[in-house]
Structures are given as C-alpha cells and as structure tokens.
Amino acid sequence: MPDMPHPLLLGHRGSPRQHRENTLPSFQAALDSGLDGVELDVRRLADGTLVVHHDERLFDGRHLAELTLRQLAPHPVPTLEEVFGWAVDTGAYLNVELKYESVRPDDRVARTAEGLRRHGLVGSTVVSSFNPLFLAALRNVAPEIERGLLFDRWPGVMPFLAAGLGVAALHPHHSLVTPGLMDLARRRGWRVNVWTVNDVDLARRLIRLGEAGLIGDVPEVLLAAR
C-alpha cells in the first residue's frame, strides 16, 4: 500500500449530511471537501449486479436481493462499477464494505476483487466486512487486496480471529478504541480505521492514540481534527 495521509480521512457513505448517502454526488462532495476518500457498502441484486447501498431494502421497502438493475429506477443507487470508475477518475481512496444477506460468501467477493484489479485500484482500497467468512474468501481469491475486520464489540476471540484472517486493519466502532487496543494493533502491525467519528474532540483524542484512519459523516469535523 502506498503512503497515505495521516490520519486517513474517509467520508462515511460519502458526505451524507449534504447528499443522499452512497451516491456519486455524496462521494464527490466528500472528496471536494478535502477528504482522502470514502467508505461505501456493496450489495448484490437478483440479476447479479453489484450495487452500492447500505440497507437490505430500498427506501420504498423493496428488497434489493429480489430486484434487477432495471427495477431500481428511479432510486439513485450506483453500481459498483460506476463507483470504481469514479475512483479511477478522482484518485479517491476506497473502503469497500461487503454487506451480506447470508453468512455464506457469494460471488460478490470474487467479483469485487476482479473489479478492483481491472480498474487498478488494489493499492488504494481496503475491503472490509463484519463477516469473517467473507474476508477469508477474499483472502483466498485475492490475497493482495488489503482486508479490514469490522466490529462493534470486542470479545476475547477477536485478536485471534483478526490474526487468523491475516487482516491489514481493524475497523472498530469509536466506542471500542482504547490505549490497550491501539497498543495491541501496533504490536500486530494492524492499522486502525475508526467509525463513525462525528465529534472534533473525539477525533482529536483518537488521533492522539495514534490510529491510522477516521471515518465520519461530517467532513469538516474530520478535517479539523487533522
């Protein structure tokens, strides 16, 4: 991975206070504000299309996994290919979170990896997930793509899980970041990218602990902390 700014600052689903989250205008607004890139969520449609959307359902209640790309209209849901093209054009760093409807990995893992390779984005992307099976599948098909383990609680098994998966980064909720966790990460060689950081004082406290990245909804908060 090339040298990145410290700390790495990423818009959480773009700049969701300005534009609808997980859309190209939201991503561009985050980049225009001075952030280094964005965090985004990947889901799979019934026809196999990979799209960028956080929830299992659209805003009108329909399940994404039951829809085709044509049936998404008029909702502004970009395809993953469109976002990869945007990242190539802008040089944005990507944190690609693989969402899932079942714990068993499907073809979105290999196809996300293939898209990153084809667009030349492997060196400027980390792929993250709460699902360790997805991260293990990604390691098998594309070990060169950096992986981040997402978590919102810290059971005792987590360090062993992260080590076994060979992740490059831990992605904890901000409430879990302690000096002890940061010390462990330094010893193991893990970067720490923290979500969702929307308070300047919190952001500055996290920076003093030495984390590698902040992910938040408000670009101005993140930039003030840097």
Disulfide bonds with the S-S distance in Angstrom:
none
